[in-house]
Amino acid sequence: MEIITQKREMLKNYSRSIYTFVLAILSFLLAYIIGIMRLPWFIQNDTLWLLKSGEYMVQNKTILMHDIYSWTMPGVHWYSHEWLWSVLFYAIYKHFGFAGLFWSNVVILALILFVSYFVIESTIGKVLFTITSIIGWGLLYGFFVARALVLATLLLTLSVLVIIKRENLTRKHLLVLALMFVFWANIHSSVVFGVFLIGLFSLIKAIKTREYVESAKTVATVAIASLINPHHIKLYYFFYKLTTARVLTDHINEWLSPNFHNTLLLLLVLVWLVAFVVSIKQKQNLLDTLPFFILGLAMFLSALRNVVYMGLLLGIAFNGTKDDKKQEKRWFSVYIYLLIVTFMFSMNLNHLKLVDEKTMLEQEWAQVFKVVDYMQKNGYTDRVLNEYEFGAYMIFRGIKCAIDSRGDMYYLASPEFTKEYIESFLLQRAPDSLIKKLKAKYILAKSKDSLALYLKAKRYKVLYSDKYSILFKVPE
């Protein structure tokens, strides 16, 4: 009898090992496909100034906390909450180029997908999270870019895994959580949301078990760990100001609320809602799940950038059903995962490639450098009033910009300037006042934007023009 028991245990362990291996391979393949889908614009404007600031910090052995890249806000305080990401990814870029950033992000996304299969217990939750990841990171919004937000999402997923899989957190578990949150606090300001989420888990646990001291200890651990960053408690102030800055949240694409005129997006949210309502019948305790469903949905309705957070939280809301942990249910979810990956491969078969540095520099994002090359070659680099997304391209090439995608820095330094700039470039007000006030000599805009048409109508001299950008000279 003992021999039979041992054999069963061996088979179970073998099955678990195979399950883990298959899951890891599928996660990597899906992450690679999403990366290929995003390849034309994988290097985002934020990536470029992050790399440049990383270079400065490595060379000067300091944390950059004031602006050195703009001619409109020189020396103002800068909450460089992503400084550690800048340093780490600059080191990768220095040795492996832009292709190194691509493969690093593929590995990070693969880990997110892999870990999520242990965080989310329900088969339908796993499948819907996978589909949400494809839509959010690759298909619809393209948030899979070389930015700290992707690494922050992995840290969120890992921290939730520690909380979910451990009924009682030992000192060792608390130490792991503390180290994770110290790292996260220097990678991205979303650590503030991480503290809130751990607090929510701990509160629900305390209500169920009456272990208030243990729950408070967990929250205190991550909260204190999150303060170990260059800005300390001010990081919370920064997070609050950023998420409540209407000038930014109403105009920057990733902060906008979702547009449900998009059929695919509407269908995705409806499927989540219907699936959750159906699954309620199998719930052992709604207190374990309903708060996460409400929070995930609320986050997404407030900002598009939270689409993957929504998927993770809604997936957690499916936990707690009676048969989630059965081995056959786990394998069934992997079979569906395999079908999804196979379908994605077949859809992108013509675009699959081994991504190297040459491939990266042939992508659309790199073509924007052509106007910057022209500016440097001809000396058109002084007092350039540039389009928001082009500022990072200028910074990367050593040209002072008027504004760049560190929108939070400009807003906190001068809300009036930020508002006037946005309204001028959107032609919500005549841009002439801003141009005159700043004494701009050149204007760099997107070639098809309304501002370009306005300046052409005003007979501003066109110095350079291509598919992506247009450079004007301001009349003297």
N, C-alpha and C positions, 0 to 999 in steps of 0.2 A: 504493500500500500504506500509505503514511504517512497519507494522508487517511482511509482506512478505519479505521486505528488511532485517529486523533483523534476520528472520529465515535463509535466504540465507547466511548471514554473519556468523551465528552460525554454519551452515553446513560446510561452507568454513573453519572456524577455527578448527572444529572437524576433517575435512579431513586432514588439515595441521598437526594437532597433531598426528593423526594416521600415516601419512606419515613419520613424524620425528621419531616416536617410532619404526616403522618397519625398517626404515633405520638404526637406532642405533643398533637394535638387529642383523640385517644382517651384519653390519660392524664388530661387535664383533665376530660373528661366523666365518666370513671369516678370521679375524685376528688370531683367535685361530687355524684354519686349517693351515694357513701359518706357524704359530709357531710350530705346530706338524710336518710339513714337514721339518722344520729346526732343530728340537729337537736334533738329534745326534751331531750337531756341533753348537748349539745355543750359548754356552759359548765359545767365540772366544778368540784367544790369547790376543788381545787387552783388553778384559774384565778383565783378571787376573791382569795385571799390573795397570790398572785403579783402580781396587778395592784395590790393595795394596797401591797405592799412596793416595787413599781416606782415608784409615786407618791411614796412616802417618799424613795426614793433620788434621784429626779429633783429633788424639791423641796429636799432637804438636800445634794445633790451629794456623796453618800457611799455606800459599800456597807454595807448593813445586815447585821451579823454577831452581833447579840444580839436576844433576844426583846423585843418591845414590844407584843405583841398578846394575851397571856394573863394571867390573874390567878393562875394556879397556878405558872407558871415565869418570872416577870418577870426580865429581865436575863440569863438563861442564854445560854451560847454557842450560836450557830446556824450550822450549815454551810449558808450560802445559796448552794449550788452552782449554782442556776439564776438568779443575780442579773441576768445580762445579758439573758436571756429576759424577765425581769420588766420591765426598763427598756425594751427594744425594743417589747414588746407593750403596755406601758402607753402608749407614744407612739402606737401604732396605735389603741388604745382611746380615747385622749383626742381624737383627730381624727376617727375613723370609728366609734366605738362598738363594741358587741358584734358587729355585722354585719361590721365590719372585721376582727375576729379570725377570724370564720368564713371569709371569702374569703382571708385570708392563709394559713390552714391548708389550704384547698383547693389553693392554688398550691403550697404545700410538698409536699403529698401527691402532686400531679400530677408534680412534679419527681422524687419518689422512684420513682413508677411508671415515668416516662420513663427515668431513669438506669438503673433495674434491667434494662431491656431491652438495655442495652449491657454491663452487668455479667454478666448471665446469658446465655450463648450458646445453650444448648439450647432448642429449641422447647417441649418438655414442661416444662422447668424454668421458662420464662417463664410458661407457662399456669398451672402449679401455684402459682407465686408470686402471680400475679394473683388466683387463687381464694382463696389463703391471706390475701391482703390484704383482700379483701371480707369474709371470715369474721372475721378478727381485728380489723379496724378498724371494720367496720360492722354485721355481721350477728349474730355470736355474743357477742363480748366488748365491742365498742364502745370500743376504745382510741383512736379518732380523736376527740380532744377538744383543747381549747385548752390544751395543756401543752407543756413544753419537750421532752418525749420524742419528739414528732413531728419537730421540727427536728433533734434529735440523730440520729434515724434517717436523715434526709437527709444529714447530715454523714458518717455511717458509710458510706452507699451511695457518696457521692462519693469518699471516701478509698479505698475498695476499687476503684473504677473506675480511679483513678490507678495503683494497684499492678498491677492485672490487665492494663491496656492498654499498659504500658510495660515492656519487657524490661530496659532499663537506665535508671535514674532519674538525670537530669541535676541540676545544681544548681538549675535553674529548677523542676523537679518537686519537689525536696526543699523548696524555699522555699514552694511552693504547699501541700504537705502540712503544713509547720510552721505556716503562717498558719491553715490549716484547724483544726489541733489546738489552737492558742491560742484560737481562737473557740469551739471545742467545749468546751474546759476551763472556759469561763465561762458556757456554756449549760446543761450537764448533766454529772453525774458519770459517766455512761456512757462518757466519754472514756477511762476506765481500761480498759474492755473494748475500745475502739478500739485502744489501744496493744497490748493482748494479741493482737488479731486481726492487726494489721500485723506483729507479731512472729512469728506463725504463718506468714503468707505469706513473710516474709523467711527464716525457718528452712527452709522447704520449698525455696525458691529456692537457698539456700546449699548444701543437700544435693545438689541437682541440678547446680549450676554450679561449686561449690567457691569461689564468690566471697564468702567469709565477711566480708571487710572492708566490701564494698559493702552487704551485708545488714545488718551491724551499724550502719553509718552511717545507714541508713534508720530502724532501730528507735531509735537514739539521738536522731535528729532529732525524731521524734514524741513520745518520752518526755520530752525536755527541754521541748518546746513545751507539753506537757500540764501542766507545773509552773508555767506563767505564769498563775496564778489567785490569788485572795485567800488561799487556804488552802494553796497550794504542795503539798508532799509529803503534807500531812495529808489532801488530797482522796482519796488512795489508802487511807488509814486509814478515812476516812468510808465509802468504797465497800465496804470489807471488813466493817465493823461493820454496815452497813445490810443487806447480802446474807446475813449470818449471824445476824441478830437473830431468833431463833425466835418471840419474842413477836409480832413484826410479820409475819413470813413465814407464820406459821400462822393468822393471823386477818384480814389485809387481803386483800381479794378478788384484786387483781391479782398478789399474790405467791404465791397458792395454786398447787399443782400441778394439771394438767388432770384433769377428771373424764371418763373415757372411757365413762361411761354415756350421754353425749351422742352419739347416732348419727352426727351430722354431723361432729363432731370425730374420732371413731374412724375414719370413712370417709376423712377427709382424710389422716390420718397413715398409714393403710394404703395409700392410693394413692401417697403419697410413697415409702413403703418398696418397694412392688412396682415402681414406675417406676425407682427407683434400682437395684434388683437386675437388672432387665432391661437397663438402660443400661450396666452394668458390662462387658458383652461388647464394647462399642464404645470403652471407655476406652483411651487411649494410655498413661496412667500413673496408677495408683490413688493414688499419693502426692500428686498434685495435688488430689484430690477427697475421698477417704475421710475425712481429718481434719475437713473442713468439715461433712460429713454427720453425723458423730458429735457434733461440737460443737453444731451446730444442734439436733439431737434432744435432747441432754442439757440444753441451755438451756431448751427448751420444757417438758421433763419437770420441771424445777425451778420454773418460774414461768409462769403464763398470760401475763404481760405481754411475754414473749419470743416470742410467736407470730409476729410479723412478722420478727424477727431469725432465727427458725427458717426461715421461708420464703426469706429472702435467702441464708442459709448453705447450705440444702439445694439451692437453685437453683444456687449456685456449684459445688456438688458434682456437678452434671450437666455442667459444662464439660469440655472436653478430648476430645469425640467427634470423629470424623474429618470430618463434614460440617456441623458447627455453623455455619460461617462462609459457607456458600454463600448467594447472594442469594435463591434461590427458597425456601430454608428460612426466611430472615428474613421474607419476605413471607407465607409460610404462617402463621407465628406471629402476624403482624399481622391476618390474616384471622380467625383464631380469637379474637384480642383484640377485633376488631370485633363478632363474634358475642356474646361475653361482655357487652360494653358495651350492645349492642342488647337483649339479654335483660334486663339490669339496668334499662334504661330502661323496658321494657315492664312489668316487675314493680312499678316505683315511679312509674308515669305519673301516678297521682292525687295524688302528694305533691310533684311537681316544682313549684318556685316560685322567684321571684326573692327571695332572702333580704335583707331590710332590717332596720333597727333595730326596727321595730314587730313584725315576724315573730319576731325573737329574743326579745323581751320577752313574747310570747304563749306561749312554750314552757314545758314542765313545770318545768325548772330554775328559772325565774324565779318560779314560784308559791311556792317555799319562802320567798321574801322577805316573804310576807304575815304570817307569825308574827313575823318580825323587826320589821316595821312596827308590829305590835300591841305588842310589847315596848317599843319606843321611845316609842310614843304614851302608854303607861300607866306608864312608868318601871320596868318589870320587867327591868332590865339589870344589876343588881348580883349578883355571885357566882352566875352561871348555870352549872349543871353540864349541859353539852350533849352531845348525840350527836356522835360523831366527825366525820361529814360536814357537820354544821351549823355547825361552828366558823368555817369560811371565810365563811359568810354573815354571821355576826356581825362578823367582822373587817372585811369590806367595808363594813359600815354603822357602823363605829366603836365596836363593843361588845366589851369584853374577854371572851374565851372561856376555858373550862376546858381545852379541848383542841381541836386542829384537825388537818387532814390532814398537817401537818408531823410525822408520827409519829416520824421519825428524831430530831428535836430533843428531843422528850419522852423518848424511850427513852434517848438518850445522857445526858440530864440526870438521869433517874431511872427505871431499869428497873422498880423496885418500883412506882412510881406508875403507869406504863404498863400493867403486868401487872394491877394491881388494878383500874384503870379498865376495861380490856377485859373482864376476868372479871365485873365488876359489871354492865356494860351487857349482857353476854350471859347474865346470871343464873347464871353458873357459881359465884358466891358471892353472898350477900345484899348488896345495894348499900347497906344502911343504914349500914354502917361507913364507907364512903367518903363518903357524904353528910354524916355527922356530923363526920368528920375534916376535911373541907374547909369545913365550915360553910356549905354551899350554901343559898341562899335559894330558888332556882327550879331546875327540871329540865326541859330541853328534849330530847324524845325523838322517835323516829319513831312515828307514830300506831298502826302495826300491829305494832310490836316487842314482844317478851315483857316488856321493862322497863315499857312503858306499861300492860300488863295487871297486872303486879305492883303498880305504884303505885296503880292504880285499886282493886285489892283491898285495899290498905293505907289506902284512903280519903284519898289525897292530893287536894287541891282542884285541879280542872281549871280553868285560867284561859282557855285557848284550845285549840281543836282543829279540824283540817281533814283533808283526805285525806293530807297528807304529814307533818304534825307535830302534836305535842301539848305544851302547856306546863303544868307543875304548880307549885304553890306548896308549899314544904316546911313542914310544921307547926312552929310555934314551940314 
